[in-house]
Amino acid sequence: MPKTSKPRGTTRLTDKAGPTGMAADDLLSTADVSREYGFQQATLRGWRHVSTTTGNGVGPKSFKVGAQIRYRRSDVEQWLADQYAATVRGEGVVVSR
């Protein structure tokens, strides 16, 4: 069976939910999210700062593991899907108010 590779620097959780209840997911650093999704690291840090100081969610969910910031891949993907749903325009798209 061939091994599946994952991007360098990501952490793979086990297939079973752990003590936190989190299901299997990749944990990404700020640099990983920047590289894989095209956001500047400074933008991600800014979103995190705004969310922390104002209480308003800006950007994908993130959390600290010790002194390091981590993002769950599923949270980044969900945030992107939410952004798409909230802002998509074009042929065949109906915007309800």
TAWO-V271569 format. One record per backbone hydrogen bond with DSSP energy under -1.0 kcal/mol. CO is the residue of the C=O (numbers start at 1). NH is the residue of the N-H. Records with the same first field share a line. If there is no record, write none. Layout:
BEGIN
CO: NH + NH
END
This chain:
BEGIN
7: 10
11: 27
18: 21
22: 18
25: 13
26: 73
27: 11
28: 71
29: 33
30: 34
31: 35
32: 36
33: 37
34: 38
40: 44
41: 45
42: 46
43: 47
44: 48
45: 49
46: 50
47: 51
48: 52
49: 53
50: 54
51: 55
63: 70
65: 68
68: 65
70: 63
71: 28
72: 76
73: 77
74: 78
75: 79
76: 80
77: 81
78: 82
79: 83
80: 84
81: 85
82: 86
83: 87
84: 88
90: 93
END
